[in-house]
Amino acid sequence: MNNNAMRAQILIEALPYIQKFTGKVIVIKYGGNAMIGDNLFEAVIEDIIMLQLVGIHAVLVHGGGPEINEMLGKIGLKSKFINGLRYTDEAVMEVVQGILCGKINKDLVSKITRKGGSAVGLCGLDNKLFEAKKMDRGDGEDYGLVGEIIKTNPKIVKAAIDDGHIPVIASVAYGADADTSYNVNADTAAAKLAIALGAEKLILLTNTRGILREKDNEATLIKQIKSDEIEILIKEGVVAGGMLPKVECCAEAIGGGVKRTHILDGRIPHSILIELFTNEGAGTMIL
């Protein structure tokens, strides 16, 4: 098969998926390793614009841990983590809000616009998109201004979609129990928003191929699991560590009506398009 025939075959393979998802909402969580490196950054932006051009309503929820760490280091504040969560006092919260809602959010909006897309930047403070209370895990630890989302108000996101924009949303929340902003987990924020929007899919970009049957052995990738199999995989130790909260977010989204959730390797360029528009797919699908 020559190159032109191969290109045509790729487009033909994508056609039924485009038809299936046109007009549907897909929430994508973007952060961490997928934000490191110009090539990966460009690939994610191109994927999202492609979705918009074929009539799929992409919603981008982002974090920005590496850039927060860099800024904290520049101003002499140390990053402190308790049970995997960043301890967030008022000084750290100022940095978190400034980096997420300001620099990263507006950089993403600008890049999408320069690539020919139409985007609008939002955060959980806008119209109380995400309302949160101070997190209490019942473990006696004080996590500072780390919040637990208790309510999602998606009206402003729906308005942006209806106006033809790609909503780009920073994972900071409005304090429902205090006059403050809260630092919230971006995976959780994406799952909550996917439920509130009645999304077709939730995609979490991470730094592994997906759920691996054997740790560090990418050949043991589990391509598809059902939500009722999650507890078994947890008991077997297959789902553990940093993968556990991601899988729990996917399970919550499925329980809330989202049809499909995906954990994809954000280090692979165009993993979003590979998952959505090819028969092979990428990463792990939880349904």
Steps between C-alpha positions, in 0.01 A plus 500: 500500500650835397510805727192666351296182533613466863392857573163434342458181704571691821231754417251226410569323831438825687170578326261286710656631821463859384137432415445338839651779709400811303292725725608314814699640795839349583677618817879475493720540804841635406796543731819357640740335255281572197568871561877454491669543163397710201421201277252348744345839569453566128353152443235541771399841365477365144286206619257731677468732200441197278213394724346845475532505121307172463222619732603333826469719810833467681525635855853530639560484877861558599733489794861615500707338775842538332454873439369553853806322638729716284341824616503397867871427464566839343341688791655277765196299607543127542247252360362282778288194432288308750364163386546606138328838538676836481474678834355838406527795737397853398837581342501180296136555402590839354759329280264214407224739399737732314668220303187296423244774437749744356809376321410142402135566423570800281798331331269213399230737375758699302653189344160361396410837348828530309447150361162602361268384775263703713548473876393677817685479831310423821569377851292351776447845651309626195127497576587252778570232241657281770389547860715333763544460871822445695615143452472270799610143435439401858870417546576786738716680241459866410543552126453875516300653215446173317134466413246229435252588223144484630312664214550564129319782316565439128283779357796719402672206328184411307472862388858494369432176311178640353694806379744274315793525741728242659474554878843486666454461875751538784452270800447760773171506694278755671484460878146407603588484870747790525607819324784335312599316185587132516760291324314197359612187318471547123401136436214533747395834354492349152289204618253726681468724195457205263206381710344846517529546123367154416824436311542209262857443615750597768867478402780521757846561356766350726862382487443126450357291216188437712423225750774237487446143619869491596660819628754653260417243229320692226433176311246414774278800426134430581315662210148472638340435838149530635433715803394198707848349449676792669470367855655170391796678339548709815499189723750334267727803525480567125344840566708671768704811577440799275275298269245436777351854521484520120307175477271616781428820301414290196273278710324806642448637149357170376271486803385853419396414146814556290503219242873443461812606687860469385841512662748592228875550482550873460862436396380354168437775242137510378386230743159671513443460126638145505252404769198671349543436129676164457392141545808424708455783749752584771526457874232346722127547451270464801135447415 
